[in-house]
Amino acid sequence: VLELNQVIIPTYGTMLDQQNLHTPEWADFDDKPDSLFFSDGKRRIDFVLVYEDESKKMTRKRSDRKKQKRKRQVYESNLINNGLQLEATRSVLDEKLIFVKVHAPWEVLCTYAEVMHIKLPLQPNDLKTRDSAFNWFSRLFRVDENIIKPEQEFFTAPFQREHLSNFYIQDKDTFFNPATRSRIVHFILSRVEYATKNNVKKFGINKLLDTGIYKAAFPLHDSSFRHLSTDPDCPSERYLLYREWAHPKNIFKLQPLDFIRRYYGEKIGIYFAWLGFYTNMLIVAAVVGVGCFLYGCLTKDNCTWSQEVCDPNIGGNIIMCPQCDKVCTYWNLTITCESSKKLCMFDSFGTLVFAVFMGIWVTLFLEFWKRRQAELEYEWDTVEYLEQEEQVRPEYEARCTHVVMNEITQQEEHVPYTACGKCIRMTFCTSAVFFWILLIIASVIGIIVYRLSVFLVFSATLSQHINRTEAIRKYLTPQTATSVTASLISFIVIMVLNVVYEKVAILITDFELPRTQTDYENSLTTKMFLFQFVNYYSSCFYIAFFKGKFVGYPGNPVYWLGRYRNEECDPGGCLLELTTQLAIIVGGKAIWNNIQEVLLPWVKNLIGRYCAAARSEKVVPRWEQDYHLQPIGKLGLFYEYLEMVIQFGFVTLFVASFPLAPLLALINNMLEIRLDAWKLTTQFRRMVPQKAQDIGAWQPIMQGIAILAVVTNAMIIAFTSDMIPRLVYYWSFSVPPYGSHSSHTMKGYINSTLSVFNISDFKNASKPFSPWFGNQTTCRQVYRDLRYPPGHQHQYEHNIYYWHVIAAKLAFIIVMEHVIYFVKFIISYVIPDVSQQTKSKVKREKYLTQKLLHENDLKVVKKTIGKIAAKIIKGVDSTF
């Protein structure tokens, strides 16, 4: 490692002599807008720092401006001491802005490549590749190889300067590609000091950006996305990415993943690889889901129980009990005719088949993704990344003030907190997470209270205002109005809470102080997903498993908070309402995310271009064009992952209620890939290329969702759907000894499942104001609670049919879970995580590394020892 004599400010009030400070070279813009080099045309620009000239700042006190200038000058001097070369140029459009271009010479690149354990090429891959049987088919959707040439495969090894001759170096200028150069420079920028205060070192470009000393720091795009670069030495990779990847015309093409990784780094490459793989797997799920939905549409006319609801001689003669106390009135079952027809499309035998299929599909998706991920880990040299290459976060290093003994090395090392301090921090962070989760649950309870209270209002007013409009009344029932408005309010609350919880999760994770960037992102991922899981899914879990389950019966209803009567399901069940909730949240979330992620950066850039329109006749350099793009943000693709994993949860957890969810997700993801690509290539500055071994904590999160999805879908079919009660009726209670039909049938199902209640048994607190009509003395219970009729010795208690249904539901859940889990286990066992071809490549690379880097050294040592031994023997012989 280079010995770096750094100059730092002892205190904020004093500073070393200016003569000891190194300053950047100054150069004027040479009117070459696409140039990526210093003014000499030889040294490549690896990074750009932007600051505002302190002498022209008018917003701060003079003393503050002076302190900022001192810190910046010391920082730049220390960069030069680290071996970097700097060149400063004044802005073309704004004379207050100064652009400092950073170049890393060959010696610095070699030194830090060894420090960072960066893997570099040893020799071309000489293993024979076996083409897939589907290669001819996939070639139809690939990018033209004449436009984006396939990258040559190499065997690689961690760079060692002393073995420089063993590495595949054809040209020193291209041995380190631009992405690797930028990553090395950013590593240096993040660790160079600029001040000390109270014996605490201040360092890193991130802190200088946060305090406003620098306005931006970024690597350069290599060209405009609209046209090829005028520089003949520039490959114009950004232009090619836009034309062959981000453009909407490529929506059905496969992504050039190696090219994306080469330009943006492994972290972005692995995201788009995962998103593309997930989207491709959704094609199968979408086809099966549409097939099951069409089956429901084709068989809805044969839905006997729906026909009975709509039949004026059956449903028309069934009078239902009021759904709330006093203000609600009696109503006719035929009002729910339209909702029962819709329910037939979703609550069919096809739904059961699709739920079982999705339980197997999610396992296949995760297992095949592991294989694909293992291939990418090898091809992109990230197999041993976490163990060898990842560095400690600068924020962690800055807090390392405690000395402890390392159990492995038996040497002292510095840590930011003691064992007791770490325990206190973890306790505090865990408590904070649970507190905010409870706050989310409180908001969900608030929505439930809204549903209970507003249902009373809709029940009292809708029947009065639309009494004469029968066509509207069929669709706008109190249940529908309550469900839609509650879903919209729930969506708004979710979006507002997302903003709050994002900041809370970041604050908690910063306080936790993880050691590496991967640890930081995994910790933040876990917290954010817990918040989002409760935030997005809690209302769906309420509708699926709690609404209408604990309501009592008309004469003895259950109350919330001693005041609000518990909410009841529609006579068809809560499945249709769950479908409505899912459609609103998933659809609204997709629209909101696209507005937030795509429209806002585009509008900001449009405003920026409009403001600079008056000066558009000037030639603007590449670094200034990139400066006016939007910054990517500290968390990078975190929110993209979060959005997709939340969608993955909706597709898998509640798919039994909405078989079209995979189709909607497929359409959304096909657009999402191109929108994300368009956003990265056109609206944002180039991200600092980063390594990533895999998709991080999202992998175990998806595995957990996959396990939970089997349980939720089994319970939705058992408890939310009406499938099990119908099957029990068909096979047991439609024929003797319980039924009167001679053969198994669904006829009479509605009449046998709606319990009878005597209106004289209403309590005064719940007796409706509206008078009873007709000569009937009973009404029917809204939900299927299956109780003995009035006059029975066990009146209003659960009948034998109810216990048969409960037993069937529990048996169904146990059988379905065990069958799917068994199949999942077999699939996981049969499909290896790493393919045989990838294993061979890894073994070959290790063999070559050992042969080239170690055995050659051994030969040199043997040769040297042989010469020494010969000299010793010759000396001994001459003595004798």
N, C-alpha and C positions, 0 to 999 in steps of 0.2 A: 504494500500500500504506500502511496506517496506520503511523504512527510509534509504536512500542510501547516505552515506557520500562519495562523489566522490572526487578523487584526480585529479586536473587538472593543466596544466602548465600555470602559469600566463602570460608568454611571451615566444616567441620562443627562446630567448637567455638564460633564466634561468629555473631551475627546482627544485622541492622540493627534499629533502633528499631521496636518494635511499632506506633508511631503512623504509620509510613510504609506499613504494610500495610493493604490493603483486605480486608474480611471479608464473607462472604455475609450476605444478609438472613436473619432467622430468622422462621419462621411455623409455626403449629400446623396439624395436619391438620384439614381442614374437613368430615370425614365424608362426602366424596363419593368412593366407591371407584373410579369409572371416570373421574375427572377427569384430563385430560392437560395441565392448566395450572397456573401458579403460583397462590398464594392469591388473587390479584386476579381470576382467571378470564379474563385477557386474554393473558398471555404464555405461549406454548406451551412445554412441556418438550421440549427436543431431545435431552437426554442426562441420565443419572443417574450420579453418583459415590457410592460407599458406603464409609464408613470406620467403624472402631470407636473410640469416644471414648477418647483416650489416658489420661484421668484415671481410667478405670474398667478399664483393662487391668491384669492382675495377673501376666501371664506373662513380662514383660520387666523389665529394670532400669529404674529411674526415669530415669536419664540417657538410655537408649535411647529411652524413650517421649517424652522431651522433644525429642530430636533429630528423631524422626519427626513430632512435632507441628509443629516449626519448618518442616520441609520442606513439609509439607502446607499450612501457612498461607501460605508464600511462593508455592507453586504456585497456590493459589486467588487470591491477590492478583494474580499475573501474568495469570491468566485474566481477571480483571476489567479489568486494564490493556489486555488485548487486545480489550476491548469486550464480552465476554460478561457476562451477568447471572446471578447465582447466588442460590439460595434454599435454606436448610437446614431440614430437618424431622427431628425425632427419631422413631425407629421406634415403631410401635404395639405390636408384639409383643416387642421386645427393646430395652430402654432404652439399651443400650450402642451400638447402631447409629445412625449419622447418615446421612441421605440428602441429598446436595447435588444439587439440580435445576439444570440449565444451560439457559439460553435465549439464542439468538443473535438480536439485533435486526436490523432491515432493513439498516442501514448495514454491519454486519459481514458479513451474507450477501452483499450486493452486492460488497463489497471482495474477499472470498475466492472468490466465484464467478469473478471476473475473474482472480485469482491462479491458480486451479486450472483455468482454461480450460473451465469447465463450459458445455455447450451447453444453450441455453434457447430456447423457442418464438419464432419471428419472425412467422409467420402460418399459418393452417390450410392443409393440403395441398389444392391445387386441381387436382391431376392426376386424370384419370379412371382408376378402377381396373377392371381386367378380371377378372370372376369366373371362377374355375376351373370346368372342366367337371364336376369332382367335388364342387362346393360343396354341391349338394343332398344328396349322400350324407354328407359330413362334418358337415352341419348336424344330422344325427340324433344325433351323438355329442358335440356341443358343449355347453358350459354355457349354460343359459337366459340370453338377453341381457337379459331383464327383471330378472334377479337381479344379474348382473355385466354392466354396460353396457360395450360396446366403447369403448376409448379413442379420442378424437379425434386424428387424425394432424396433425402440425405440421411445417413446415420450421423447422430450428433453426440456430443459429450460436453460436460461443463468446461468452459474455457480455462486454460492454464497457459500463462504467458511463456513459461519455460518450455512448453511443448508446441510452440507456435508453428513450427515446421510440419507438425503432424496434421494440422487443420487444413481444410480445403479452401485455400486463399488464392483466387485468381486475380482479384483486384482489391487493393486496400480500401478504395473508395466505396465499394459495394459489398464488402465482407460484412459490415454492420449495416443492415437495412435501415431506412429512415425511422421505422417504428422503434427498433432497438436503440438507436441513437437518442431519440427523444426520451425513452424510458430511462436511459442512463443519466441524461442531463437532469431530468426531473428528480431522480434519486439524489443527485448532488445539490440541486436547488432546495430540496426539502430538509437538508442537514447542515447547511452552511450557517454559521452564527453571524449575528449583526449587533448584538449588545449583551451586556450582563447587568443585572439589577439584584442587589442583595445576594450576591454570589450565585444567582440563578441565571443560567445561560438562556438567551433568547435566540431562537434560530428558526429557519424554515420559511419558504415562500408563502405558505398558507397563512401564517400569522401576519406577514407583511401585507398580504391581500386583505385580510380581515380588518387591519388598522388603516387601510387606505393609502399606505405608502406606495404600493403598486396598484394599478387599476385592473390589470389583467396579466395572465401568464398562460401561454398556450403554444403547442407545436403548430406548424403551418400546414394548411391544405396545400397540395402540390399543384393545383390548377383551379380554374373556374369550373363549375359544374356544367356551364352552358356550352363551352367550346374547349378545344384542345389548347394546351399551353403553347405559347410562341417560342418558348425555350426548347431547342432541339434535344437537350439533355434531360428534359422532364418527361417521365412516363405518362403523365396525365391520368393517374389512377382514379382520382376523384371523378373526372368526367366519365370514365368508363364505368365506374360504379353507378353513377346516376343513370346513364343510358341503358346499361344492361341489368341493373338490379332495382334501383329505386323508381324507375319510370313505371307508370300504371300499365303500360303495354306488356310488362313482364309478369303480370299477376299470376299467370299459369306456368311460369318457368321456374326451374330449380334455382336456388341461390348459389352464387359462386363463393362458397364458404372460405376456401383457401385464400382467395383474393381479398375477402372482407377481413380475414384474420391478418393478412399481410399489411393491410392499410391501417386498421383500427386496433389491432392487438387481439390476444386470445380471449379476453374477457367479453368483448362485444361479439367476437366470432362464436363463442360457445352459447351465447344467448340466442343468436339467430339460428344456430344449428338446432338448439332445443325447440325453439318456436316453430321452425319449419318441420321438424320431426313430429311434434305434437299436432300440427295442422294436418300433416299427411295421415296420421293415425285417425284423426277425426273423420276422415272421408268414410272409412268403414263404419264407424259408429253412426254417422249421419244417414248413410244408406239404410242401415237396419232400423234406425229410429223412424225414418220416413215410411219404411215398409210397415212398421207396427202402427203408425198413425193412420196410414191408408187402410189398414185392416180394421181399425176402429171406425173409420168413416164408412167403410163398406158394410159393416155389420150393425151400424147404429139403428138402421130401420128394423132390424130383427131384435132389438133390445126390448124384451117383454116388459120389464119393470118401468121403463120410460113410457111405453105405450099406455100402461095402466095409469101413470101420472097424468098423461094428457087426455085420456079417455073421459069424456063428460059423464059417462055412466059409472065410472069407478073413481077417478080422481076428483071429478066434479061433485060427487056426493060425500067426499071426505072433508070435514070441517076441522081445521087445525086450531090448536089452542094459541092464545096470544103469546108473543115472544118476549114481552116485557110486562112490568106491573102497571095496572090501571090504564095508562094511556093507549096501550096497544089493544087492537081489536082482534076478533076471530077472522080467519081468512081461509080461502079455498086452496086445496092442494094444487089445482091446475095452474096457479100463478107460477109455479116453479117448472112448468112444462119445458120452456126454452133451455133453462139451465140443466135439466135432466137430459135433454138431447145432446147438449155439448159434453156433458159428463160421460155419455156413452162412448164418445170418441177417445177419451183419455183413460177411462176406467174399464178396460177390456182385458181379455186374455193376452192380447199382444203386449200390454204393459208389463205383465209378469215375465213374459219371454224376454223383453227388452231389459228389464232390471237384472235378470240373471246374466244376460249377455254382457251388460256393462260391467258387472262384477268381474267377469273374465277379461273383458277388453282392457280395463285399467291395469290389470296385472301384466298382460302382454305389452302394453305401452311402456310400463316402467322397466320390465325386463329387457326389452329390445333397446330401450334408451340407454340402459347400462352398457350394453354391447357397443352401441354407437359412440357413447361417451368414452369408452376405453380406447376405441380406434382413434378418436380425436386427441385423446391424451397422449398417445404415442406419436401421431403424426405432427402434433403441434408442440411436442417436447415439454409436456407439463406433468409427466408421470411422477417424478420425484420433486415437483416444484415446492410443495409445502415444507418438505424436510430440508431442502438445500437452499432454495433461492429466496424465499420470502423474508423480508427484513422487518425489524421492529418498527412500529409507528413512531414518528418523531415526538408526538404528544406523550407517548409512553416513556420514551427516553428522557424527556425533559423533567419528568417527575421521579426519576430513579434516585432517591436520596437515602434509602435504607440499605444497609449491607446485610446480606444473609449468606449462609454456606450452601452451595449447590451439592445435593446429595450424590449426583452422578460424578461430577468432576472433583469434588472435595476442595473446591476453590471458592473464594468470596466473589459474590456478584451483587450488583445493585438492582434493587426493585423499588417500585413506587410506594409500596405499603407493606406493613407487617402482616402476619397471618391473622392477627386480631382485627387489624384495619380492613383486610380483605373480607373477613366474615361480616363486619359491620356494613361495609358497602353492599355486599350481596343481599343482606337482610333488608337494607333500606330499598334497594332496587326491586326486590321481589315484592315487598309491601306496596311500593308505589304502583307496580304493575297490577296487583290485585285490586288496589283502590280504584284505578281507572277502569278496570273491567267491571267492577261493581257499579261504577257510574254509568257505563253503557247499559247494564242490565236495568238500572233505574230509568233510563230513557225509554227502554222497551216497555217497562211497566207503565210509564206515562202514556205511551201509544195505546196500550191495552185499555187503560182507563178512558182514553179518548173514545175508543171503539165502543166501550160499554155505554158511555154517556151520550154519544152522538146517535147511537142506534135508537135510543128513546125518542130523540127529536125527529129522526127520519120516519120512524114508525108512526108518530103522531101527525106529521105534516104531509108526507108523501101521499098517503091514502086520501087526504082531503083535496090536495091540489091536482092530482092526476086521476081522480075517481072516474071521470067521464072519458078519459083517454085510455082505452083498454090496451092499444098497441104499445104505448109507452110503458104502461104498468107491467106488461109482461117482462120487460127488460130492466126497468129501473125499480127494483125491489129495495126495501130497506137494507137487506143484506148486501146487495150489490153496491149501493151507494156508500155504505159504511166501509166495505172492503176496499173500494177504489180510492176513496179519500184518505183512508188510513194508510194505504200503500204509498200514496203520493207524499203524505207527510213523513212517513217512515223513510222514504228515499231522501227527502230534503234533510232530515235529521242525520242520516247516515253521512251525507256529503259534508255537512257542517262539522260533525264529530271527526271525520277523517282529517280535516285540517288541524284540529286541536291535537289529536293523538299522534300525528306525525311529529309535531314539535316536542310533545311529551316523551315519545320514544327516543328521540335523538338526545334530549337532555339526560334521560336516565342512562343511556348507553355511554354518553360522554363521561358521566360521573363514575360509571363502572370501570372505565379506563382499560379496555381490552389491549392485549399486547401487540397483535399484528392486525393488518387491515382485514384479513380473512376472518379473524376472531371478531373484529368490530362489526363487520357486515353480517356475520352469522348471528351475533347477539341482537343486533338491530332487527334482523329479519324475524327472529323468533318473537320479539316483542310486538312488532308491527303486525305480524300475522295473527297473534292472539287478539290484539285489539280489533283487527279487521274481521276476524272470524266471528267474534261475538257481535260486532257491529252489523255485519251483513246478514249473517245466518240466524240470529236470535229470533227475528220476527217470523222467519220461515219455520223454525223449530216450534215456535208457539202455535202457529196455525196447524202444523202437521200433527203435533203430539199432545197439545194441551187444550186447544180450543174445542169446546163442546164435549169434553171428556168428563168434567166434574161439574155438572149442572143441576143434579137432582131431578125432580119432576115437577109438573105445574103446581101441585099442591104444596110442595116443599122445596123451592128452588134454593140454590147455593148463591151466596152474596159475596162480592169482593169488598173488603174494607167495611163490611157491615152495611153497605149502602147500594152498591152496584150489583145488579143481578148478573151472574156469570153468563158469558156469551155462548150462544148455541150455534150449531152448524145448520146449514141448509138441509132439508130432508134427503138430498142426494149426498150429503157428507161435505167435508171441508176440502176435498181434493181440488175442486174447481177454483176455490179461493186461493189455495196454495199455488196453483198454476198462474192465476192473475198476479199474485205477489211476485212470483219469479219473473214473469214477463216484464213487469214495471221496473223492478230493480235491475235486471240484467240489461234491458233495453236502455233505461235511463242512464245507467252506469257507462255503457258503451258510448252514448252520445256525449255525456259530460266529459269523459276522458279524452275523446277526440278533440273537443273544443279546447280543453285545457292544454293538451299536449301538442296539438298541431296549429290550431287557429291563433292562439296567443303569441307563440314565437313568430308566426308569419306576419301578424299585425304589427308587432314590435319592429321587425325588420323592415316592413313596409313604411312605417313612420320614420325610421332612421334614414331610409333611402330618400324619402320625400323631403326631409329636412336638409339633406345634402344635395338636393337636385340643383340648387343654384350654383354649386361648385363642381357640377358633374363634368364640365369640360376639361378638368385637370386629370392628368394620368395618375392613378392611385396605385401604390405598390401592393403586392400580395399580402404583406403583413398588416396593412391598414384595412384592406378589404375584410380580412378575417376578424380583425378587432371589432368591427361593427356587426358581426354575427352574434347570436345569443350564446352565453356560456352554458355548458352542459349541466352544471350543478355538481355538488360534492358527492352525491350518492349515485350518480351515473344512471345505470339501468335498473336500479333497485325498484323503482315504481313500475317499470315495465314488467318485471318478474311478478311483482305483487298483483298487478292487474290480471295477468294471465293465470296465476295460481288461484286467485279468487274465482275467476271464471271456471277453472278446472273443478273447483269445489261445487259450483252450481251445476255443472254438467254431470258430475258423478253422484253427489250427495242426494239430490232431489230429482234425479232423472226419471224415477218411476211415476212422477206426477206430470212430467212434461217431456215426452219422447222427442220433440222437435228441438230440444236444447242443443244437442250436438250439431245439428244443421245450422242453427243461428251462430253457434260458436265458430263453426268452420267458415262461414261467410265473413264474420267479424275478423277472424285471424288472417284470412287471405288479404283483407284490406290492411290489417294491423302491420303485417310484415312490410308492405310497401310504404305505408305511412311512416313507420319508424325509420325505414331506410331513407325515405325522402327527407324526413326531418333531420337525420344525422348528416346527410350529404349536402343539404342546401341551406338549412336554417341555423345550424349550430357550428361553433368552432370545433376544430378537430380535437377529439379527446386524447388525453395522455394514454398511450397504449399500455395496457396492464396485463399481467399474467393471471390466469385462472385455471385451476385444475379441473373443476367441474362446476355445476350450478350451485354449489354450496349447500346451505341449510334448506334450500327449496326441495332438494331430493327427499330427505326424511319427512318433510312436511307433506309432500305428495303421497308418500307411502302411508303416512298416518291417515290422510284423507281417503286413500283407497281402502284401508281396513274399515274405517268408519262408514264408508259409503255402503258396504254390504249390510251393515246393521240398519242404517237409516232407510234404505230402500225396502228391506224386509219389513220394517216397522210401518212404513208408509202404506205398503200393500195390505198389511195386517190390520192396522188401526185407523188409517186415514181413508184408504179406499174402502169400498163396499163389496169387494170381491169375495172375501171369506164368508160374510153372512149370506151372500147369494149362493155360494157353493154349498154351505151347510143346509140352506133351505132346499136347494135342488136335490141333494142326495139323501136328506133325512126327513125334512119337515114338510115336503110336498106330497109325500106318500104315507100310508098308514105305517105305524100307529099314530103319528102326530098329525098327518095331513089327510085330506079326503080325496086326493086325485089318485087315479089308478096307475099312473106312470109318472116318472120323474118329469117335472115341468117347473117353469118359473111363474106360471100363472098364480095369482093370489099372493105374490110376494109382498107387494106394497101393503095390502090389507092386513097381513099377518105380522108385519114388523113395526107398524106404527101403533104404539100402545094407546089404550083407551083411558080417558080420564073423565070423571063425573064433574060437571061444572059446579055442582052444589058443594064440592069439597074445596073450592077456592077459599083461601084465607082472605080476611078483609083487606090486608095490606097489599094483596096482589090481584084482587078481583077487578076485572076490567070495567071501565065506566060505560062502555058501549053496551047496549042491550043485546041479548041473545035473540037470534032469529030462528024461526021455525019451531017445530015440535021436538027437536032432538035435545037430549039432556046430557050428551057427552061430546067431548072434542078429542082430537088425536094429538098425541105428543109429537113435537116437531122432529126430534131426533130419534134414532132407533135405539131405544133403551131397553126394549123387550121386557115389559113388566106384566104381571097378572092384572086383569081388568077389575073394575070396581064390582063388589059383590062376592068376589072370590075370597076364600078364607085367608089367603095371603095377598090380598089386594095391594097393588103398587109395589110389590117386591119383585125381584128378578125371577123370571120364569126359567124353565128347563132349556128353552131355546137359547137364552143368554149364556148359560154355562157351557152349552155345546159350542157356541161361537167363540167364547173365551178360550176354551181348550183347543179348538181348531187354530185360532190365531197364534197361540203359543207354540203349538206343534209346527205350524208353518214356519215361524221365525227360526226355530231350532233346526228344522230340516234344511231350509234354504241357506242359512248361514253355514252349516256344516258342509253341505254339498259344494258351495262356492269356495269356501276356505280350503277344502280338500283339493279342488281343481287348481286353485291359486298355488297351493303348495307344490303340486305336481309340476305345474308350468315353471315355477321358480327353480325347481330342482333340475328339470330337463334342459332349460335354456341357460347355458353358462354366461357369466358376466363378461368374460373376455373371450373373443373368438380365437380359434387355433392359429389363424393367420397372424393376428396381432401378437400372440404369444411368441411365435417364431421370430417376428421382427424385433421384439424386445430382447430375446436371447441373443440374436445375431448382433444387435447393437452393443450389448454388454461384452460379448466376446471381442468385438473389434476394439472397444474402448480399452479393454484389458491388454489386448495385443499391441495396439499402437502406442498407448500412453505409458504402459508399465513394462512390458517385455522389452521394448526398445531401450528403455532406461537400464534394464537389467543387462542387456547385451553390452551397452556402453561401460557399465560398471565392471563386467567380466573382462572386457577388453583392456580396460585401464589396469585392473588388478593383475592381468596376465603380463602386461608390460613391466609393471613394478616387480613382479616375481622373477621375470627374466633378468632384470637388472640386478636383483639381489643375488640370484644364482651365479650370474657372471662375475659379480664382485667377490663372492665366496671362492669361486674357482681361481681367480687371479691371486687371491690371498694365499691359497694353498700352493 
